[in-house]
Amino acid sequence: MRIIGIETSCDDTGAAIFDDRLGLLAHATFHQFETHAPFGGVVPELASRDHARKLLLLLQHVIEKANILTSSISGIAYTAGPGLAGALLVGAAFARTLGYAWQIPTIGVHHMEGHLLAPLLEDATPPFPFLALLVSGGHTLLVEVQTLGEYQILGESLDDAAGEAFDKIAKLLGLSYPGGPLLEQLAKEGHPNRFTFPRPLTEKPGLNFSFSGLKTFTMNTLKATQQTHQDKADIAREFQEAVVDTLLIKCQRAIKATGIHSLVVAGGVGANQRLRQKLSELSEHTNTAIYYPRLEFCTDNGAMIAYAGYQRLKMGFHDDLEIIVRPRWGMDTLKKS
């Protein structure tokens, strides 16, 4: 079985081809950083237009790179949600039209299920059951994974996602878009122990997250300084520490509550090196195996959609002719194997 994966949930256009015998044959991602940087964040209409301009060219590039015939393709997977409605519609219409023309099945994939399964593209894969920390610009989730499609949401963000908080504070500090990686770099110049920020919801039981209050606390702290480069670096450092500590505390609670000692970490924030360092310490302390996708698959990409689509198509799922996207879509509503 050979599957095309199409990703257009936000501001990254992704395409990939996965083969069930040979693995990932080719993949490519077009980032829209230059398009959105002048606005300090993603402009949905511009994102949709960029997907429409780049998607066909990107897929042609991936097919040439894989050196395959289109007649060998068995199915097409595309991101059906959650995400920006217009961006999702571009990918869905493209994939469904191509599937109809080629007379092959298509399947709409849950974006976060793609992130959750991305580490399964690597050589070292987690055994079922496992826990998953999914941290991106739009979502922060702790999930118990029994098997494909059998997901229990243990905790989620009640307001801003971790990646969203990173980007908003980066913008507040005068950094360009995308701000998360730039904030991480600035934090390396910060002095420890100058500021002490709260670790939200860690003093209460439960596994939910909240970063809106931390964002406000950070803004007020910045206003109280002269806003020099060092002030901003010190604030970036403590803000990052607060987010990372919060994620770690919740992961440790989930491990203790479930008794599961395998943890998948995926999503854009999963590439943060400070988070990975602290997770390594958690791994040693709790005897927990940590699994990551490769760095290029932490952010949105077509490879994870191709793999998730392959798993779904293999089980016999496929879409009807009606094109449906779900800007909001809970993982706990997905069909089980």
C-alpha atoms as one frame of an Amber mdcrd trajectory, in Angstrom:
protein
   0.000   0.000   0.000   1.399   3.383  -1.057  -0.201   6.513   0.426   0.118
  10.247  -0.314  -0.145  12.540   2.722  -1.336  16.153   2.415  -1.026  18.627
   5.305  -2.609  22.118   5.184  -3.977  22.702   8.689  -2.278  26.052   9.311
   0.745  27.737   7.721   2.842  24.754   6.588   2.137  23.000   3.300   3.258
  19.375   3.512   3.294  16.442   1.117   4.747  12.954   1.523   4.537   9.392
   0.218   4.549   6.390   2.566   4.953   2.778   1.430   3.949  -0.025   3.809
   6.970  -2.131   2.756   9.635   0.494   2.099   8.623   3.132   4.624   8.738
   6.854   3.896   9.712   7.335   0.261   9.809  11.148   0.099   8.485  14.220
   1.843   8.670  17.998   1.580   7.315  20.977   3.516   6.861  24.571   2.445
   6.929  27.033   5.363   5.042  30.298   5.041   7.252  32.250   7.447   7.931
  35.120   5.057   4.248  35.496   4.258   3.141  35.940   7.857   6.199  37.543
   9.487   5.121  41.152   8.677   1.899  40.547  10.614   3.468  38.842  13.632
   1.261  35.776  13.254  -0.718  33.632  10.847  -3.243  35.410   8.609  -5.775
  32.669   7.687  -6.679  34.029   4.242  -3.037  34.377   3.228  -2.315  30.873
   4.518  -5.101  29.428   2.376  -3.869  31.220  -0.736  -0.309  30.005  -0.209
  -1.520  26.407   0.155  -3.459  26.735  -3.102  -0.392  28.081  -4.920   2.140
  25.594  -3.583   0.339  22.284  -3.087   0.396  20.900  -6.630   4.035  21.905
  -7.168   5.010  20.383  -3.836   3.294  17.084  -4.601   4.893  16.921  -8.052
   8.281  17.448  -6.398   7.645  14.648  -3.886   6.497  12.200  -6.592   9.615
  12.938  -8.648  11.800  12.591  -5.555  10.239   9.211  -4.735  10.727   8.149
  -8.376   7.362   6.426  -8.616   4.447   6.305 -11.041   1.158   7.829  -9.959
  -0.504   4.574 -10.975   1.256   2.890  -8.038  -0.486   5.084  -5.448  -3.135
   3.266  -3.412  -4.762   6.112  -1.497  -4.580   9.723  -0.359  -4.714  11.046
   3.201  -5.291  14.693   4.033  -5.673  16.730   7.202  -9.411  17.187   7.821
  -8.989  19.016  11.150  -8.522  20.579  13.538  -7.084  23.744  12.020  -7.971
  26.832  10.005 -11.164  26.199   8.036  -9.964  27.762   4.778  -6.583  26.078
   4.890  -8.183  22.697   5.611 -10.591  23.138   2.696  -7.737  23.734   0.264
  -6.059  20.452   1.200  -9.314  18.511   1.395 -10.584  19.704  -2.002  -7.206
  18.995  -3.586  -6.954  15.496  -2.120 -10.555  14.536  -2.839 -10.360  15.783
  -6.429  -7.141  13.858  -7.019  -8.583  10.723  -5.453 -11.706  10.964  -7.614
  -9.676  11.498 -10.782  -7.370   8.571  -9.995 -10.231   6.405  -8.643  -8.465
   5.644  -5.354  -9.780   6.016  -1.777  -9.179   9.138   0.293  -9.280   9.608
   4.052  -9.456  12.710   6.236  -6.947  12.470   9.094  -7.007  14.097  12.517
  -4.049  16.481  12.708  -3.170  15.592  16.297  -3.414  11.864  15.605  -0.795
  12.521  12.941   1.486  14.152  15.524   0.803  11.345  17.983   1.813   8.674
  15.461   4.809  10.565  14.005   7.350   8.782  16.279   6.210   5.481  14.730
   8.037   6.556  11.564  11.340   6.198  13.435  13.429   3.072  14.037  12.723
   3.044  17.787   8.963   3.010  18.309   6.910   3.016  21.525   4.968  -0.115
  22.483   1.244   0.155  23.176  -0.020   1.397  25.544   1.834   4.690  25.871
   1.300   8.258  27.021   1.578  11.185  24.621   2.342  14.830  25.313   1.225
  16.771  22.247   2.424  20.373  22.399   1.989  22.677  19.431   0.847  26.162
  18.538  -2.798  25.160  18.679  -2.941  22.316  21.188  -1.552  21.050  24.472
  -2.768  17.543  25.269  -1.865  14.634  27.517  -3.271  11.448  26.015  -3.362
   7.824  27.103  -3.011   5.661  23.986  -4.162   2.057  24.313  -4.030   1.304
  20.583  -4.686   3.045  17.284  -7.827   5.160  17.666  -8.321   4.335  21.343
  -7.381   7.587  23.021  -8.280   8.967  26.436  -7.638  12.677  26.944  -6.067
  12.980  30.391  -5.446  16.717  30.256  -5.717  19.634  27.853  -5.207  23.368
  27.722  -8.097  25.410  29.110  -6.978  28.500  27.165  -3.725  29.222  25.296
  -1.748  26.252  24.017   1.932  26.099  25.016   3.158  26.945  21.514   0.671
  29.801  21.245   1.942  31.207  24.545   5.538  30.982  23.283   4.651  32.889
  20.118   2.659  35.563  21.952   5.404  36.239  24.488   7.991  36.269  21.705
   5.969  38.953  19.934   5.727  40.890  23.203   9.528  40.736  23.460   9.876
  42.181  19.963  10.886  38.930  18.263   9.869  38.020  14.723   7.509  35.243
  13.631   7.628  32.318  14.285   8.604  33.411  17.769   8.963  30.159  19.705
  12.418  29.153  18.413  13.646  32.765  18.707  12.479  32.961  22.312  14.354
  29.742  23.029  17.537  31.304  21.645  17.042  34.512  23.622  16.461  32.507
  26.811  19.997  31.118  26.561  21.290  34.635  27.286  19.102  35.026  30.376
  20.353  35.042  33.947  18.823  32.402  36.237  16.909  33.248  39.426  16.282
  36.915  38.624  12.544  36.328  38.185  10.157  33.736  39.562   7.084  33.011
  37.456   4.100  30.824  38.452   3.737  27.240  37.249   0.017  27.324  36.347
  -2.367  24.722  37.821   0.477  22.705  39.334  -0.656  23.358  42.911  -4.057
  21.844  42.147  -4.805  18.198  41.324  -5.484  17.241  37.737  -3.711  17.203
  34.387  -5.188  20.216  32.581  -3.038  23.148  31.460  -3.502  26.915  31.481
  -0.981  29.405  30.100  -3.105  32.554  29.757  -2.375  33.731  33.307   1.339
  33.069  32.843   1.236  35.172  29.693  -0.332  38.083  31.624   2.180  37.709
  34.463   5.026  37.832  31.943   3.611  40.936  30.267   3.301  42.756  33.583
   6.845  41.760  34.560   8.197  43.149  31.292   6.340  46.439  31.787   7.996
  46.824  35.191  11.504  46.711  33.666  13.409  49.105  31.429  12.966  46.507
  28.669  16.659  46.256  27.852  17.976  43.298  25.903  19.087  41.670  29.166
  15.692  42.266  30.760  14.051  40.520  27.840  16.537  37.644  27.924  15.978
  37.111  31.656  12.222  37.149  31.170  12.445  34.752  28.219  14.496  32.360
  30.329  12.069  32.318  33.250   9.019  32.125  30.999  10.473  29.093  29.232
  11.348  27.501  32.577   7.794  28.034  33.802   6.248  26.395  30.719   8.699
  23.497  30.714   8.303  22.860  34.451   4.528  22.877  34.075   4.652  20.329
  31.259   7.054  18.149  33.239   4.959  18.183  36.410   1.865  17.136  34.467
   3.753  14.363  32.659   5.068  13.021  35.948   1.549  13.004  37.367   0.248
  11.136  34.315   2.987   8.511  34.603   2.190   7.996  38.282  -1.579   7.890
  37.722  -1.506   5.406  34.822   1.582   3.353  35.597   2.596   3.691  31.940
   6.315   4.325  31.472   6.466   5.099  27.760   5.954   8.723  26.721   5.676
  10.140  23.198   6.433  13.860  22.856   5.378  15.485  19.594   4.328  18.834
  18.148   6.357  21.968  17.495   7.196  22.649  21.156   8.560  19.101  21.339
  11.623  20.409  19.483  12.466  22.772  22.365  15.871  21.701  23.684  15.235
  22.823  27.265  12.089  20.688  27.339  14.038  17.725  25.994  16.754  18.221
  28.591  14.235  18.236  31.433  12.401  15.246  29.947  15.677  13.349  29.918
  15.956  14.012  33.645  12.348  12.877  34.109  13.138   9.717  32.158  15.947
   8.802  34.533  13.949   9.721  37.636  10.840   7.715  36.692  12.421   4.993
  34.516  10.312   6.171  31.589  11.252   5.766  27.916  10.783   8.988  25.918
  10.073   8.864  22.177  10.317  11.773  19.736   9.818  12.145  16.011  12.824
  13.522  14.165  13.077  17.297  14.513  11.689  18.024  11.039   8.573  16.029
  11.937   7.908  17.909  15.181   6.324  20.722  13.196   3.447  20.136  10.765
   4.337  17.816   7.885   2.860  15.499   5.281   4.744  12.406   6.461   2.753
  12.050   9.674  -0.510  12.458   7.716   0.551   9.826   5.178   1.368   7.374
   7.975  -1.833   8.043   9.932  -3.800   7.759   6.694  -2.136   4.446   5.883
  -3.165   3.059   9.275  -6.757   4.223   8.771  -7.067   3.003   5.183  -5.553
  -0.344   6.174  -8.406  -0.791   8.647 -10.933  -0.181   5.889 -11.882   3.417
   6.660 -12.345   5.881   3.817 -14.391   9.010   3.080 -17.491   9.408   0.978
 -17.649  11.999  -1.795 -18.814  14.810   0.490 -15.945  17.087   1.530 -16.067
  17.740   5.274 -13.443  19.545   7.362 -13.541  19.984  11.121 -11.795  23.144
  12.420 -12.617  21.816  15.906 -12.349  18.065  16.334 -11.824  16.162  19.563
  -9.472  13.194  19.459 -11.771  11.233  21.764 -14.390  11.127  18.976 -12.166
   9.182  16.564 -13.222   5.712  15.466 -11.353   2.829  17.040  -9.727  -0.051
  15.204
